[in-house]
Amino acid sequence: MYKMMVKIRLFEEKVFELYAQNLVPGTIHLYTGQEAVAVGVCSALRKDDYITSTHRGHGHCIAKGAEIKRVMAEILGKKTGYCKGKGG
């Protein structure tokens, strides 16, 4: 669980870094400081369970097993993202 929390934190730090460089279209809502929530909740889910989230959903998505590269691609507005870059 700790490794997943660190993975989410490092991801969020990278998102902030890219945002600070004006490489992220739009705005961001970071999940920093809430990593344990996503990891704890998602550890109780089955593989076939669905999740939904509002803003600050990166942690849930990653904790559930999403591919980091696709999550980042989505944030960067790329077609290789989960929603083809339209979801942010």
PyMOL CGO cylinders between C-alpha atoms (Angstrom):
from pymol import cmd
from pymol.cgo import CYLINDER

trace = [
    CYLINDER, 0.00, 0.00, 0.00, 2.83, 2.36, 0.84, 0.3, 1, 1, 1, 1, 1, 1,
    CYLINDER, 2.83, 2.36, 0.84, 4.43, 1.88, -2.58, 0.3, 1, 1, 1, 1, 1, 1,
    CYLINDER, 4.43, 1.88, -2.58, 1.17, 2.81, -4.28, 0.3, 1, 1, 1, 1, 1, 1,
    CYLINDER, 1.17, 2.81, -4.28, 0.84, 5.91, -2.11, 0.3, 1, 1, 1, 1, 1, 1,
    CYLINDER, 0.84, 5.91, -2.11, 4.35, 6.97, -3.12, 0.3, 1, 1, 1, 1, 1, 1,
    CYLINDER, 4.35, 6.97, -3.12, 3.57, 6.25, -6.78, 0.3, 1, 1, 1, 1, 1, 1,
    CYLINDER, 3.57, 6.25, -6.78, 0.53, 8.54, -6.62, 0.3, 1, 1, 1, 1, 1, 1,
    CYLINDER, 0.53, 8.54, -6.62, 2.50, 11.28, -4.82, 0.3, 1, 1, 1, 1, 1, 1,
    CYLINDER, 2.50, 11.28, -4.82, 5.29, 11.20, -7.41, 0.3, 1, 1, 1, 1, 1, 1,
    CYLINDER, 5.29, 11.20, -7.41, 2.72, 11.34, -10.19, 0.3, 1, 1, 1, 1, 1, 1,
    CYLINDER, 2.72, 11.34, -10.19, 1.04, 14.38, -8.62, 0.3, 1, 1, 1, 1, 1, 1,
    CYLINDER, 1.04, 14.38, -8.62, 4.39, 16.12, -8.18, 0.3, 1, 1, 1, 1, 1, 1,
    CYLINDER, 4.39, 16.12, -8.18, 5.15, 15.56, -11.87, 0.3, 1, 1, 1, 1, 1, 1,
    CYLINDER, 5.15, 15.56, -11.87, 1.72, 16.92, -12.87, 0.3, 1, 1, 1, 1, 1, 1,
    CYLINDER, 1.72, 16.92, -12.87, 2.38, 20.05, -10.82, 0.3, 1, 1, 1, 1, 1, 1,
    CYLINDER, 2.38, 20.05, -10.82, 5.83, 20.43, -12.40, 0.3, 1, 1, 1, 1, 1, 1,
    CYLINDER, 5.83, 20.43, -12.40, 4.35, 20.20, -15.90, 0.3, 1, 1, 1, 1, 1, 1,
    CYLINDER, 4.35, 20.20, -15.90, 1.56, 22.61, -14.96, 0.3, 1, 1, 1, 1, 1, 1,
    CYLINDER, 1.56, 22.61, -14.96, 4.10, 25.13, -13.66, 0.3, 1, 1, 1, 1, 1, 1,
    CYLINDER, 4.10, 25.13, -13.66, 5.83, 24.92, -17.06, 0.3, 1, 1, 1, 1, 1, 1,
    CYLINDER, 5.83, 24.92, -17.06, 2.49, 25.68, -18.80, 0.3, 1, 1, 1, 1, 1, 1,
    CYLINDER, 2.49, 25.68, -18.80, 2.47, 22.23, -20.43, 0.3, 1, 1, 1, 1, 1, 1,
    CYLINDER, 2.47, 22.23, -20.43, -0.95, 21.26, -19.06, 0.3, 1, 1, 1, 1, 1, 1,
    CYLINDER, -0.95, 21.26, -19.06, -3.94, 22.70, -20.91, 0.3, 1, 1, 1, 1, 1, 1,
    CYLINDER, -3.94, 22.70, -20.91, -6.52, 24.08, -18.51, 0.3, 1, 1, 1, 1, 1, 1,
    CYLINDER, -6.52, 24.08, -18.51, -6.25, 23.73, -14.77, 0.3, 1, 1, 1, 1, 1, 1,
    CYLINDER, -6.25, 23.73, -14.77, -5.40, 20.92, -12.37, 0.3, 1, 1, 1, 1, 1, 1,
    CYLINDER, -5.40, 20.92, -12.37, -6.75, 19.71, -9.04, 0.3, 1, 1, 1, 1, 1, 1,
    CYLINDER, -6.75, 19.71, -9.04, -3.98, 17.80, -7.31, 0.3, 1, 1, 1, 1, 1, 1,
    CYLINDER, -3.98, 17.80, -7.31, -4.51, 14.80, -5.06, 0.3, 1, 1, 1, 1, 1, 1,
    CYLINDER, -4.51, 14.80, -5.06, -1.43, 15.50, -2.92, 0.3, 1, 1, 1, 1, 1, 1,
    CYLINDER, -1.43, 15.50, -2.92, -1.99, 14.59, 0.73, 0.3, 1, 1, 1, 1, 1, 1,
    CYLINDER, -1.99, 14.59, 0.73, -4.91, 12.28, 0.06, 0.3, 1, 1, 1, 1, 1, 1,
    CYLINDER, -4.91, 12.28, 0.06, -3.05, 9.28, -1.36, 0.3, 1, 1, 1, 1, 1, 1,
    CYLINDER, -3.05, 9.28, -1.36, -3.95, 6.97, 1.54, 0.3, 1, 1, 1, 1, 1, 1,
    CYLINDER, -3.95, 6.97, 1.54, -7.67, 7.50, 0.87, 0.3, 1, 1, 1, 1, 1, 1,
    CYLINDER, -7.67, 7.50, 0.87, -7.47, 6.22, -2.70, 0.3, 1, 1, 1, 1, 1, 1,
    CYLINDER, -7.47, 6.22, -2.70, -5.17, 3.35, -1.83, 0.3, 1, 1, 1, 1, 1, 1,
    CYLINDER, -5.17, 3.35, -1.83, -7.27, 2.26, 1.14, 0.3, 1, 1, 1, 1, 1, 1,
    CYLINDER, -7.27, 2.26, 1.14, -10.56, 2.37, -0.73, 0.3, 1, 1, 1, 1, 1, 1,
    CYLINDER, -10.56, 2.37, -0.73, -9.24, 0.76, -3.90, 0.3, 1, 1, 1, 1, 1, 1,
    CYLINDER, -9.24, 0.76, -3.90, -7.54, -2.05, -1.98, 0.3, 1, 1, 1, 1, 1, 1,
    CYLINDER, -7.54, -2.05, -1.98, -11.02, -3.17, -0.87, 0.3, 1, 1, 1, 1, 1, 1,
    CYLINDER, -11.02, -3.17, -0.87, -12.38, -3.26, -4.43, 0.3, 1, 1, 1, 1, 1, 1,
    CYLINDER, -12.38, -3.26, -4.43, -12.52, -6.25, -6.75, 0.3, 1, 1, 1, 1, 1, 1,
    CYLINDER, -12.52, -6.25, -6.75, -10.90, -6.11, -10.18, 0.3, 1, 1, 1, 1, 1, 1,
    CYLINDER, -10.90, -6.11, -10.18, -14.31, -5.88, -11.87, 0.3, 1, 1, 1, 1, 1, 1,
    CYLINDER, -14.31, -5.88, -11.87, -15.60, -3.08, -9.59, 0.3, 1, 1, 1, 1, 1, 1,
    CYLINDER, -15.60, -3.08, -9.59, -16.08, 0.33, -11.17, 0.3, 1, 1, 1, 1, 1, 1,
    CYLINDER, -16.08, 0.33, -11.17, -15.08, 3.63, -9.66, 0.3, 1, 1, 1, 1, 1, 1,
    CYLINDER, -15.08, 3.63, -9.66, -16.15, 7.17, -10.37, 0.3, 1, 1, 1, 1, 1, 1,
    CYLINDER, -16.15, 7.17, -10.37, -14.70, 10.43, -9.19, 0.3, 1, 1, 1, 1, 1, 1,
    CYLINDER, -14.70, 10.43, -9.19, -15.00, 14.16, -9.61, 0.3, 1, 1, 1, 1, 1, 1,
    CYLINDER, -15.00, 14.16, -9.61, -12.01, 16.48, -9.74, 0.3, 1, 1, 1, 1, 1, 1,
    CYLINDER, -12.01, 16.48, -9.74, -8.92, 15.22, -7.93, 0.3, 1, 1, 1, 1, 1, 1,
    CYLINDER, -8.92, 15.22, -7.93, -9.53, 11.75, -9.34, 0.3, 1, 1, 1, 1, 1, 1,
    CYLINDER, -9.53, 11.75, -9.34, -5.97, 10.90, -10.36, 0.3, 1, 1, 1, 1, 1, 1,
    CYLINDER, -5.97, 10.90, -10.36, -5.27, 9.04, -7.12, 0.3, 1, 1, 1, 1, 1, 1,
    CYLINDER, -5.27, 9.04, -7.12, -8.33, 6.82, -7.40, 0.3, 1, 1, 1, 1, 1, 1,
    CYLINDER, -8.33, 6.82, -7.40, -7.60, 6.04, -11.02, 0.3, 1, 1, 1, 1, 1, 1,
    CYLINDER, -7.60, 6.04, -11.02, -3.98, 5.09, -10.35, 0.3, 1, 1, 1, 1, 1, 1,
    CYLINDER, -3.98, 5.09, -10.35, -4.80, 3.13, -7.18, 0.3, 1, 1, 1, 1, 1, 1,
    CYLINDER, -4.80, 3.13, -7.18, -7.41, 1.13, -9.13, 0.3, 1, 1, 1, 1, 1, 1,
    CYLINDER, -7.41, 1.13, -9.13, -4.70, 0.10, -11.60, 0.3, 1, 1, 1, 1, 1, 1,
    CYLINDER, -4.70, 0.10, -11.60, -4.87, 2.60, -14.45, 0.3, 1, 1, 1, 1, 1, 1,
    CYLINDER, -4.87, 2.60, -14.45, -1.83, 2.94, -16.68, 0.3, 1, 1, 1, 1, 1, 1,
    CYLINDER, -1.83, 2.94, -16.68, 0.21, 5.93, -15.52, 0.3, 1, 1, 1, 1, 1, 1,
    CYLINDER, 0.21, 5.93, -15.52, 1.17, 6.89, -19.08, 0.3, 1, 1, 1, 1, 1, 1,
    CYLINDER, 1.17, 6.89, -19.08, -2.47, 7.01, -20.17, 0.3, 1, 1, 1, 1, 1, 1,
    CYLINDER, -2.47, 7.01, -20.17, -3.50, 9.06, -17.13, 0.3, 1, 1, 1, 1, 1, 1,
    CYLINDER, -3.50, 9.06, -17.13, -0.70, 11.54, -17.85, 0.3, 1, 1, 1, 1, 1, 1,
    CYLINDER, -0.70, 11.54, -17.85, -1.61, 11.61, -21.55, 0.3, 1, 1, 1, 1, 1, 1,
    CYLINDER, -1.61, 11.61, -21.55, -5.16, 12.51, -20.59, 0.3, 1, 1, 1, 1, 1, 1,
    CYLINDER, -5.16, 12.51, -20.59, -4.01, 15.37, -18.37, 0.3, 1, 1, 1, 1, 1, 1,
    CYLINDER, -4.01, 15.37, -18.37, -1.79, 16.65, -21.18, 0.3, 1, 1, 1, 1, 1, 1,
    CYLINDER, -1.79, 16.65, -21.18, -4.68, 16.56, -23.65, 0.3, 1, 1, 1, 1, 1, 1,
    CYLINDER, -4.68, 16.56, -23.65, -3.22, 13.79, -25.82, 0.3, 1, 1, 1, 1, 1, 1,
    CYLINDER, -3.22, 13.79, -25.82, -5.21, 11.33, -27.90, 0.3, 1, 1, 1, 1, 1, 1,
    CYLINDER, -5.21, 11.33, -27.90, -3.51, 8.44, -26.11, 0.3, 1, 1, 1, 1, 1, 1,
    CYLINDER, -3.51, 8.44, -26.11, -5.29, 9.39, -22.86, 0.3, 1, 1, 1, 1, 1, 1,
    CYLINDER, -5.29, 9.39, -22.86, -8.24, 7.44, -21.48, 0.3, 1, 1, 1, 1, 1, 1,
    CYLINDER, -8.24, 7.44, -21.48, -10.75, 9.93, -22.92, 0.3, 1, 1, 1, 1, 1, 1,
    CYLINDER, -10.75, 9.93, -22.92, -8.56, 10.87, -25.89, 0.3, 1, 1, 1, 1, 1, 1,
    CYLINDER, -8.56, 10.87, -25.89, -7.34, 13.98, -24.05, 0.3, 1, 1, 1, 1, 1, 1,
    CYLINDER, -7.34, 13.98, -24.05, -10.78, 15.52, -23.68, 0.3, 1, 1, 1, 1, 1, 1,
    CYLINDER, -10.78, 15.52, -23.68, -11.34, 14.79, -20.00, 0.3, 1, 1, 1, 1, 1, 1,
    CYLINDER, -11.34, 14.79, -20.00, -8.30, 16.60, -18.60, 0.3, 1, 1, 1, 1, 1, 1,
]
cmd.load_cgo(trace, "trace")
